[in-house]
Amino acid sequence: MSKEEKKAVEQTAKQKAKKSSAKKPNVFVRFGRKMKEVFSELKKVSWPTFGKVLKDTGIVIAVVLVFLVVIALFDMGLTELLALLTGMKI
């Protein structure tokens, strides 16, 4: 190893030692900082209006009900097919 390489390795070791010896802030301080960041980001969010939320909720409920009917009909059809094939009444 050349002198330059040794010097670079020593500097890297010193930097790692500094980082490991650096004390982390208190858990409450870190939590407080995180909460500040969260609230800062929430201020940037564009929230929908109440009417838009109601409209979108209605659409979701309607789609769920449509799928409920389709799956129920499919299930009833398969049940009848099984009863027909096995000759058993279910």
MDTraj code that builds the backbone (N, CA, C; nanometers):
import mdtraj as md
import numpy as np

residues = "MET SER LYS GLU GLU LYS LYS ALA VAL GLU GLN THR ALA LYS GLN LYS ALA LYS LYS SER SER ALA LYS LYS PRO ASN VAL PHE VAL ARG PHE GLY ARG LYS MET LYS GLU VAL PHE SER GLU LEU LYS LYS VAL SER TRP PRO THR PHE GLY LYS VAL LEU LYS ASP THR GLY ILE VAL ILE ALA VAL VAL LEU VAL PHE LEU VAL VAL ILE ALA LEU PHE ASP MET GLY LEU THR GLU LEU LEU ALA LEU LEU THR GLY MET LYS ILE".split()
xyz = np.array([
    [0.0830, -0.1172, 0.0000],
    [0.0000, 0.0000, 0.0000],
    [0.0880, 0.1243, 0.0000],
    [0.0519, 0.2202, -0.0813],
    [0.1303, 0.3432, -0.0852],
    [0.0907, 0.4339, 0.0313],
    [0.1661, 0.5376, 0.0504],
    [0.1400, 0.6305, 0.1598],
    [0.0051, 0.6992, 0.1414],
    [-0.0271, 0.7326, 0.0176],
    [-0.1537, 0.8003, -0.0110],
    [-0.2725, 0.7105, 0.0227],
    [-0.2613, 0.5828, -0.0134],
    [-0.3696, 0.4890, 0.0151],
    [-0.3872, 0.4718, 0.1655],
    [-0.2741, 0.4618, 0.2381],
    [-0.2812, 0.4492, 0.3837],
    [-0.3484, 0.5712, 0.4457],
    [-0.3108, 0.6874, 0.3933],
    [-0.3667, 0.8118, 0.4447],
    [-0.5183, 0.8164, 0.4194],
    [-0.5612, 0.7742, 0.3007],
    [-0.7032, 0.7737, 0.2665],
    [-0.7800, 0.6775, 0.3564],
    [-0.7203, 0.5614, 0.3844],
    [-0.7848, 0.4633, 0.4712],
    [-0.7975, 0.5191, 0.6127],
    [-0.6927, 0.5864, 0.6598],
    [-0.6958, 0.6453, 0.7939],
    [-0.8024, 0.7541, 0.8035],
    [-0.8137, 0.8361, 0.7006],
    [-0.9142, 0.9431, 0.7003],
    [-1.0546, 0.8838, 0.7002],
    [-1.0754, 0.7794, 0.6245],
    [-1.2059, 0.7136, 0.6208],
    [-1.2404, 0.6568, 0.7575],
    [-1.1427, 0.5968, 0.8235],
    [-1.1644, 0.5409, 0.9569],
    [-1.1980, 0.6512, 1.0562],
    [-1.1298, 0.7645, 1.0455],
    [-1.1571, 0.8774, 1.1348],
    [-1.2984, 0.9314, 1.1127],
    [-1.3403, 0.9398, 0.9865],
    [-1.4748, 0.9893, 0.9556],
    [-1.5810, 0.8957, 1.0117],
    [-1.5582, 0.7662, 0.9998],
    [-1.6544, 0.6691, 1.0540],
    [-1.6608, 0.6799, 1.2054],
    [-1.5469, 0.7014, 1.2687],
    [-1.5432, 0.7149, 1.4142],
    [-1.6189, 0.8398, 1.4573],
    [-1.6035, 0.9491, 1.3822],
    [-1.6751, 1.0725, 1.4144],
    [-1.8257, 1.0512, 1.4030],
    [-1.8686, 0.9852, 1.2965],
    [-2.0113, 0.9617, 1.2751],
    [-2.0700, 0.8739, 1.3839],
    [-1.9979, 0.7711, 1.4234],
    [-2.0502, 0.6807, 1.5245],
    [-2.0507, 0.7445, 1.6624],
    [-1.9571, 0.8371, 1.6860],
    [-1.9521, 0.9015, 1.8169],
    [-2.0489, 1.0188, 1.8249],
    [-2.0977, 1.0683, 1.7111],
    [-2.1929, 1.1783, 1.7121],
    [-2.3226, 1.1288, 1.7766],
    [-2.3680, 1.2039, 1.8760],
    [-2.4851, 1.1618, 1.9526],
    [-2.6127, 1.1954, 1.8762],
    [-2.7044, 1.1000, 1.8709],
    [-2.8334, 1.1232, 1.8085],
    [-2.9158, 1.2129, 1.8996],
    [-3.0028, 1.2954, 1.8411],
    [-3.0902, 1.3759, 1.9267],
    [-3.1869, 1.2851, 2.0038],
    [-3.2398, 1.3382, 2.1090],
    [-3.3370, 1.2683, 2.1924],
    [-3.4532, 1.2173, 2.1063],
    [-3.5139, 1.1086, 2.1477],
    [-3.6243, 1.0501, 2.0711],
    [-3.7407, 1.1487, 2.0605],
    [-3.7638, 1.2278, 2.1639],
    [-3.8731, 1.3244, 2.1604],
    [-3.8431, 1.4384, 2.0645],
    [-3.7175, 1.4762, 2.0546],
    [-3.6769, 1.5811, 1.9606],
    [-3.6973, 1.5321, 1.8181],
    [-3.6548, 1.4085, 1.7931],
    [-3.6721, 1.3517, 1.6582],
    [-3.8201, 1.3389, 1.6232],
    [-3.8998, 1.2949, 1.7207],
    [-4.0437, 1.2804, 1.6970],
    [-4.1062, 1.4170, 1.6684],
    [-4.0646, 1.5185, 1.7436],
    [-4.1167, 1.6539, 1.7223],
    [-4.0829, 1.7057, 1.5837],
    [-3.9603, 1.6812, 1.5398],
    [-3.9209, 1.7232, 1.4044],
    [-4.0050, 1.6536, 1.2985],
    [-4.0263, 1.5240, 1.3188],
    [-4.1047, 1.4471, 1.2213],
    [-4.2480, 1.4994, 1.2138],
    [-4.3066, 1.5292, 1.3303],
    [-4.4431, 1.5810, 1.3319],
    [-4.4509, 1.7177, 1.2628],
    [-4.3484, 1.8008, 1.2807],
    [-4.3439, 1.9299, 1.2125],
    [-4.3438, 1.9099, 1.0612],
    [-4.2631, 1.8134, 1.0148],
    [-4.2564, 1.7840, 0.8715],
    [-4.3913, 1.7342, 0.8194],
    [-4.4562, 1.6493, 0.8975],
    [-4.5859, 1.5951, 0.8561],
    [-4.6875, 1.7074, 0.8412],
    [-4.6969, 1.7951, 0.9410],
    [-4.7939, 1.9039, 0.9335],
    [-4.7600, 2.0011, 0.8208],
    [-4.6317, 2.0191, 0.7961],
    [-4.5909, 2.1054, 0.6856],
    [-4.6387, 2.0482, 0.5521],
    [-4.6252, 1.9174, 0.5360],
    [-4.6703, 1.8532, 0.4120],
    [-4.8226, 1.8553, 0.4007],
    [-4.8919, 1.8378, 0.5133],
    [-5.0380, 1.8386, 0.5094],
    [-5.0931, 1.9744, 0.4688],
    [-5.0200, 2.0815, 0.4977],
    [-5.0640, 2.2145, 0.4562],
    [-5.0589, 2.2303, 0.3047],
    [-4.9732, 2.1522, 0.2387],
    [-4.9570, 2.1610, 0.0943],
    [-5.0627, 2.0821, 0.0177],
    [-5.1364, 1.9962, 0.0884],
    [-5.2348, 1.9093, 0.0237],
    [-5.3555, 1.9917, -0.0181],
    [-5.4074, 1.9657, -0.1373],
    [-5.5315, 2.0308, -0.1792],
    [-5.6464, 1.9347, -0.1477],
    [-5.7249, 1.9705, -0.0488],
    [-5.8315, 1.8841, -0.0004],
    [-5.9554, 1.9021, -0.0865],
    [-6.0302, 1.7927, -0.1152],
    [-6.1522, 1.8050, -0.1958],
    [-6.2653, 1.8692, -0.1149],
    [-6.3630, 1.9221, -0.1878],
    [-6.4783, 1.9815, -0.1207],
    [-6.5687, 1.8703, -0.0686],
    [-6.6588, 1.9060, 0.0222],
    [-6.7499, 1.8080, 0.0802],
    [-6.8393, 1.7467, -0.0272],
    [-6.8856, 1.8285, -0.1215],
    [-6.9699, 1.7784, -0.2302],
    [-6.8974, 1.6763, -0.3166],
    [-6.7716, 1.7028, -0.3444],
    [-6.6913, 1.6088, -0.4254],
    [-6.6733, 1.4770, -0.3510],
    [-6.6506, 1.4850, -0.2192],
    [-6.6339, 1.3639, -0.1394],
    [-6.7628, 1.2824, -0.1416],
    [-6.8766, 1.3482, -0.1244],
    [-7.0056, 1.2773, -0.1263],
    [-7.0303, 1.2112, -0.2621],
    [-6.9996, 1.2848, -0.3675],
    [-7.0201, 1.2315, -0.5025],
    [-6.9326, 1.1084, -0.5256],
    [-6.8061, 1.1188, -0.4915],
    [-6.7142, 1.0060, -0.5105],
    [-6.7521, 0.8870, -0.4237],
    [-6.7983, 0.9129, -0.3017],
    [-6.8421, 0.8045, -0.2139],
    [-6.9627, 0.7336, -0.2727],
    [-7.0555, 0.8102, -0.3280],
    [-7.1735, 0.7511, -0.3927],
    [-7.1343, 0.6627, -0.5102],
    [-7.0364, 0.7075, -0.5879],
    [-6.9904, 0.6280, -0.7022],
    [-6.9292, 0.4970, -0.6545],
    [-6.8481, 0.5038, -0.5497],
    [-6.7847, 0.3824, -0.4967],
    [-6.8898, 0.2845, -0.4468],
    [-6.9889, 0.3337, -0.3731],
    [-7.0941, 0.2461, -0.3213],
    [-7.1727, 0.1828, -0.4358],
    [-7.2027, 0.2601, -0.5406],
    [-7.2763, 0.2073, -0.6551],
    [-7.1972, 0.0965, -0.7251],
    [-7.0682, 0.1177, -0.7442],
    [-6.9848, 0.0165, -0.8103],
    [-6.9773, -0.1104, -0.7261],
    [-6.9642, -0.0940, -0.5948],
    [-6.9598, -0.2110, -0.5068],
    [-7.0908, -0.2885, -0.5146],
    [-7.2026, -0.2193, -0.5156],
    [-7.3325, -0.2873, -0.5245],
    [-7.3486, -0.3610, -0.6576],
    [-7.3017, -0.3002, -0.7664],
    [-7.3095, -0.3666, -0.8972],
    [-7.2280, -0.4957, -0.8947],
    [-7.1070, -0.4887, -0.8422],
    [-7.0241, -0.6095, -0.8344],
    [-7.0863, -0.7131, -0.7409],
    [-7.1488, -0.6675, -0.6332],
    [-7.2156, -0.7587, -0.5412],
    [-7.3244, -0.8372, -0.6133],
    [-7.4029, -0.7690, -0.6938],
    [-7.5103, -0.8356, -0.7678],
    [-7.4525, -0.9334, -0.8699],
    [-7.3498, -0.8914, -0.9425],
    [-7.2902, -0.9777, -1.0450],
    [-7.2318, -1.1035, -0.9810],
    [-7.1599, -1.0889, -0.8727],
    [-7.0979, -1.2047, -0.8075],
    [-7.2043, -1.2947, -0.7458],
    [-7.3092, -1.2360, -0.6877],
    [-7.4169, -1.3164, -0.6297],
    [-7.4875, -1.3979, -0.7377],
    [-7.5139, -1.3369, -0.8520],
    [-7.5790, -1.4094, -0.9620],
    [-7.4887, -1.5211, -1.0137],
    [-7.3610, -1.4932, -1.0265],
    [-7.2652, -1.5937, -1.0714],
    [-7.2610, -1.7110, -0.9732],
    [-7.2614, -1.6796, -0.8436],
    [-7.2598, -1.7827, -0.7403],
    [-7.3872, -1.8671, -0.7452],
    [-7.5008, -1.8028, -0.7615],
    [-7.6276, -1.8773, -0.7690],
    [-7.6288, -1.9669, -0.8922],
    [-7.5767, -1.9175, -1.0037],
    [-7.5707, -1.9974, -1.1254],
    [-7.4819, -2.1195, -1.1074],
    [-7.3652, -2.1026, -1.0465],
    [-7.2769, -2.2162, -1.0233],
    [-7.3381, -2.3161, -0.9247],
    [-7.4112, -2.2649, -0.8250],
    [-7.4773, -2.3535, -0.7286],
    [-7.5828, -2.4390, -0.7989],
    [-7.6605, -2.3758, -0.8847],
    [-7.7621, -2.4504, -0.9599],
    [-7.6974, -2.5512, -1.0541],
    [-7.5880, -2.5149, -1.1169],
    [-7.5172, -2.6058, -1.2064],
    [-7.4644, -2.7262, -1.1287],
    [-7.4098, -2.7030, -1.0106],
    [-7.3611, -2.8115, -0.9273],
    [-7.4761, -2.9039, -0.8854],
    [-7.5893, -2.8444, -0.8490],
    [-7.7053, -2.9249, -0.8098],
    [-7.7533, -3.0072, -0.9281],
    [-7.7529, -2.9510, -1.0464],
    [-7.7962, -3.0223, -1.1660],
    [-7.7027, -3.1383, -1.1979],
    [-7.5721, -3.1154, -1.1854],
    [-7.4740, -3.2194, -1.2163],
    [-7.4720, -3.3324, -1.1138],
    [-7.4872, -3.3005, -0.9886],
    [-7.4796, -3.4031, -0.8847],
    [-7.6145, -3.4624, -0.8516],
    [-7.7213, -3.3974, -0.8932],
    [-7.8545, -3.4479, -0.8629],
    [-7.8963, -3.4229, -0.7192],
    [-7.8175, -3.3445, -0.6475],
    [-7.8506, -3.3142, -0.5077],
    [-7.9094, -3.1728, -0.5020],
    [-8.0023, -3.1565, -0.4112],
    [-8.0581, -3.0235, -0.3915],
    [-7.9783, -2.9557, -0.2804],
    [-7.9262, -2.8415, -0.3109],
    [-7.8434, -2.7697, -0.2131],
    [-7.9234, -2.6559, -0.1528],
])
top = md.Topology()
chain = top.add_chain()
for i, resn in enumerate(residues, 1):
    res = top.add_residue(resn, chain, resSeq=i)
    for name in ("N", "CA", "C"):
        top.add_atom(name, md.element.get_by_symbol(name[0]), res)
traj = md.Trajectory(xyz[None], top)
